[in-house]
Amino acid sequence: MKKLWIIAAVAVSVVACGRGNDSKSHSTDAKPQSMVEETAATTDEATEETTEEQTAEATETAEETGESGEEIYKRMCAACHQPDGKGLAGTFPPLAGSDYLMADKERAIKLVKNGLEGEITVNGEKYTGTMPPQALSNEEIAKVLTYVYTHFNDAEGVTVEEVNKVLGE
């Protein structure tokens, strides 16, 4: 996302400021706008492909190395929910001490697998962001949720059998 903003900012600067002092640099020609739109579209496609590739690679890596729940959390969750599980106020909900998480283990399993869009309330604060689906195996879902439940909360973990049952596998 940061790359997209940088590319867009550079493209807008080039269009707004021109490339030089020649008489054509402040032209009202539609080409600069189409270049910006083309660059943005290309960047979106590249970002989407990169994200899909990274997710696939991350899943393969976890399965090959037998990562622990903590390692999966650090790789897949900590960027948004923070290493301490406290999230970012108003942006990413906390997992540590989360009433939303603790209320429904089945919902937590489905949320990790399928992602979430729409408003939720966690510990009295509203969050409207999107959590993308995580490309994790059922075993990895059990490991990462067990880490979250036992490390950030005083709760029992999640078994692979529970994940299989909830996800119908």
Beta strands, then each sheet from edge to edge (+ up, - down):
strand 1: 120-122
strand 2: 125-127
sheet 1: 1+ 2-
end
